[in-house]
Amino acid sequence: MRISSSFVATLAGATLMLSFGCGKNTAPQVAPNPPPVGNGHARLVIFGAGYCTICKVRFPEIQAELNRLNATERGKITVDMYLTAGDPASVRPTDEMAVAYSKQLGVNASSRADMWRWQTFRQLISNKFEVPAAAILDANGNIHRVFTAGDTTFVPQEIVAVAKEVAAMEVKP
């Protein structure tokens, strides 16, 4: 059996592509304890949905924890809230829905709809589509910690404590 040179070239190209591109996790990687970097500012990004009953309990708790911080600490934490879906889950979220949702829950945050199909959620959290979820980022956009849905994994006191720690990090030249 004779093998053509174009077949061999195609096979070699496919092998190279596989060796360099497959099997690599392209999801954001989160270091368990990243080194102190940043400029004394943290971004707390929370994700919820209109149908999420736990969000309706936990988000006001996060706001209460933020309200307990002194003004200087609170001023160093920016809160963004993304609405991933409406109620029911098949309802595509809008920015207007996100703002109304934030006001309804009493959360002081910049609120917007996550791009349809949870695009921002996928960038910061994972492909496990469960809310509530949160991510803490430093001023450079580095993810310091991710909190996923669950009684022991989405704890408002812990979320705000980590945001406060990230905000308190010193500037490194």
Contacts in CASP RR format, 6 or more apart in sequence:
PFRMAT RR
TARGET T0000
AUTHOR 0000-0000-0000
METHOD contacts of the structure
MODEL  1
MRISSSFVATLAGATLMLSFGCGKNTAPQVAPNPPPVGNGHARLVIFGAG
YCTICKVRFPEIQAELNRLNATERGKITVDMYLTAGDPASVRPTDEMAVA
YSKQLGVNASSRADMWRWQTFRQLISNKFEVPAAAILDANGNIHRVFTAG
DTTFVPQEIVAVAKEVAAMEVKP
27 122 0 8 1.000
27 126 0 8 1.000
27 127 0 8 1.000
28 123 0 8 1.000
28 124 0 8 1.000
28 143 0 8 1.000
30 143 0 8 1.000
30 144 0 8 1.000
30 145 0 8 1.000
30 146 0 8 1.000
31 144 0 8 1.000
34 142 0 8 1.000
34 144 0 8 1.000
36 169 0 8 1.000
36 170 0 8 1.000
36 172 0 8 1.000
37 138 0 8 1.000
37 140 0 8 1.000
37 142 0 8 1.000
37 169 0 8 1.000
37 172 0 8 1.000
38 138 0 8 1.000
38 139 0 8 1.000
38 140 0 8 1.000
38 142 0 8 1.000
38 169 0 8 1.000
38 170 0 8 1.000
38 171 0 8 1.000
38 172 0 8 1.000
39 138 0 8 1.000
39 139 0 8 1.000
39 140 0 8 1.000
39 171 0 8 1.000
40 76 0 8 1.000
40 138 0 8 1.000
40 139 0 8 1.000
40 166 0 8 1.000
40 167 0 8 1.000
40 168 0 8 1.000
40 169 0 8 1.000
40 170 0 8 1.000
40 171 0 8 1.000
41 76 0 8 1.000
41 77 0 8 1.000
41 78 0 8 1.000
41 138 0 8 1.000
41 139 0 8 1.000
41 167 0 8 1.000
42 76 0 8 1.000
42 77 0 8 1.000
42 78 0 8 1.000
42 136 0 8 1.000
42 137 0 8 1.000
42 138 0 8 1.000
42 139 0 8 1.000
42 144 0 8 1.000
42 163 0 8 1.000
42 164 0 8 1.000
42 166 0 8 1.000
42 167 0 8 1.000
43 77 0 8 1.000
43 78 0 8 1.000
43 79 0 8 1.000
43 80 0 8 1.000
43 136 0 8 1.000
43 137 0 8 1.000
43 138 0 8 1.000
43 139 0 8 1.000
43 141 0 8 1.000
44 62 0 8 1.000
44 77 0 8 1.000
44 78 0 8 1.000
44 79 0 8 1.000
44 80 0 8 1.000
44 134 0 8 1.000
44 135 0 8 1.000
44 136 0 8 1.000
44 159 0 8 1.000
44 160 0 8 1.000
44 163 0 8 1.000
45 79 0 8 1.000
45 80 0 8 1.000
45 81 0 8 1.000
45 82 0 8 1.000
45 120 0 8 1.000
45 124 0 8 1.000
45 134 0 8 1.000
45 135 0 8 1.000
45 136 0 8 1.000
45 137 0 8 1.000
46 59 0 8 1.000
46 62 0 8 1.000
46 79 0 8 1.000
46 80 0 8 1.000
46 81 0 8 1.000
46 82 0 8 1.000
46 107 0 8 1.000
46 109 0 8 1.000
46 132 0 8 1.000
46 133 0 8 1.000
46 134 0 8 1.000
47 81 0 8 1.000
47 82 0 8 1.000
47 84 0 8 1.000
47 114 0 8 1.000
47 120 0 8 1.000
47 121 0 8 1.000
47 125 0 8 1.000
47 131 0 8 1.000
47 132 0 8 1.000
47 133 0 8 1.000
47 134 0 8 1.000
48 55 0 8 1.000
48 59 0 8 1.000
48 81 0 8 1.000
48 82 0 8 1.000
48 83 0 8 1.000
48 84 0 8 1.000
48 101 0 8 1.000
48 131 0 8 1.000
48 132 0 8 1.000
48 133 0 8 1.000
49 55 0 8 1.000
49 83 0 8 1.000
49 84 0 8 1.000
49 85 0 8 1.000
49 86 0 8 1.000
49 87 0 8 1.000
49 89 0 8 1.000
49 93 0 8 1.000
49 131 0 8 1.000
50 83 0 8 1.000
50 85 0 8 1.000
50 86 0 8 1.000
50 87 0 8 1.000
50 97 0 8 1.000
50 101 0 8 1.000
51 85 0 8 1.000
51 86 0 8 1.000
51 87 0 8 1.000
51 88 0 8 1.000
51 89 0 8 1.000
52 131 0 8 1.000
52 132 0 8 1.000
54 131 0 8 1.000
54 132 0 8 1.000
54 149 0 8 1.000
54 150 0 8 1.000
54 154 0 8 1.000
55 105 0 8 1.000
55 131 0 8 1.000
55 132 0 8 1.000
56 105 0 8 1.000
58 132 0 8 1.000
58 154 0 8 1.000
58 156 0 8 1.000
59 81 0 8 1.000
59 105 0 8 1.000
59 106 0 8 1.000
59 107 0 8 1.000
59 132 0 8 1.000
60 105 0 8 1.000
60 106 0 8 1.000
60 107 0 8 1.000
61 156 0 8 1.000
62 107 0 8 1.000
62 134 0 8 1.000
62 156 0 8 1.000
62 159 0 8 1.000
62 160 0 8 1.000
63 105 0 8 1.000
63 106 0 8 1.000
63 107 0 8 1.000
63 108 0 8 1.000
64 156 0 8 1.000
65 156 0 8 1.000
65 157 0 8 1.000
65 159 0 8 1.000
65 160 0 8 1.000
66 74 0 8 1.000
66 77 0 8 1.000
66 79 0 8 1.000
66 108 0 8 1.000
66 160 0 8 1.000
67 74 0 8 1.000
69 77 0 8 1.000
69 160 0 8 1.000
69 164 0 8 1.000
73 164 0 8 1.000
73 167 0 8 1.000
73 168 0 8 1.000
75 167 0 8 1.000
76 167 0 8 1.000
76 168 0 8 1.000
77 160 0 8 1.000
77 163 0 8 1.000
77 164 0 8 1.000
77 167 0 8 1.000
78 110 0 8 1.000
79 107 0 8 1.000
79 108 0 8 1.000
79 109 0 8 1.000
79 110 0 8 1.000
80 109 0 8 1.000
80 110 0 8 1.000
80 111 0 8 1.000
80 112 0 8 1.000
81 98 0 8 1.000
81 101 0 8 1.000
81 102 0 8 1.000
81 107 0 8 1.000
81 109 0 8 1.000
81 110 0 8 1.000
81 111 0 8 1.000
81 112 0 8 1.000
82 98 0 8 1.000
82 111 0 8 1.000
82 112 0 8 1.000
82 113 0 8 1.000
82 114 0 8 1.000
82 120 0 8 1.000
82 121 0 8 1.000
83 93 0 8 1.000
83 97 0 8 1.000
83 98 0 8 1.000
83 101 0 8 1.000
83 111 0 8 1.000
83 112 0 8 1.000
83 113 0 8 1.000
83 114 0 8 1.000
84 93 0 8 1.000
84 114 0 8 1.000
84 118 0 8 1.000
84 121 0 8 1.000
84 129 0 8 1.000
84 131 0 8 1.000
85 91 0 8 1.000
85 92 0 8 1.000
85 93 0 8 1.000
86 92 0 8 1.000
86 93 0 8 1.000
86 97 0 8 1.000
92 113 0 8 1.000
92 116 0 8 1.000
93 113 0 8 1.000
93 114 0 8 1.000
93 116 0 8 1.000
94 113 0 8 1.000
95 111 0 8 1.000
95 112 0 8 1.000
95 113 0 8 1.000
97 113 0 8 1.000
98 111 0 8 1.000
98 112 0 8 1.000
98 113 0 8 1.000
99 111 0 8 1.000
99 112 0 8 1.000
101 111 0 8 1.000
102 108 0 8 1.000
102 109 0 8 1.000
102 111 0 8 1.000
114 120 0 8 1.000
114 121 0 8 1.000
118 129 0 8 1.000
121 129 0 8 1.000
121 133 0 8 1.000
124 135 0 8 1.000
124 137 0 8 1.000
124 143 0 8 1.000
124 146 0 8 1.000
125 133 0 8 1.000
125 135 0 8 1.000
125 146 0 8 1.000
125 148 0 8 1.000
126 146 0 8 1.000
126 148 0 8 1.000
128 148 0 8 1.000
130 148 0 8 1.000
130 149 0 8 1.000
130 150 0 8 1.000
131 149 0 8 1.000
132 149 0 8 1.000
132 154 0 8 1.000
133 146 0 8 1.000
133 147 0 8 1.000
133 148 0 8 1.000
133 149 0 8 1.000
133 154 0 8 1.000
134 146 0 8 1.000
134 147 0 8 1.000
134 154 0 8 1.000
134 159 0 8 1.000
135 143 0 8 1.000
135 145 0 8 1.000
135 146 0 8 1.000
135 147 0 8 1.000
136 143 0 8 1.000
136 144 0 8 1.000
136 145 0 8 1.000
136 146 0 8 1.000
136 159 0 8 1.000
136 162 0 8 1.000
136 163 0 8 1.000
136 166 0 8 1.000
137 143 0 8 1.000
137 144 0 8 1.000
137 166 0 8 1.000
138 144 0 8 1.000
138 166 0 8 1.000
138 169 0 8 1.000
144 162 0 8 1.000
144 166 0 8 1.000
145 162 0 8 1.000
147 153 0 8 1.000
147 154 0 8 1.000
147 155 0 8 1.000
147 158 0 8 1.000
147 159 0 8 1.000
148 154 0 8 1.000
END
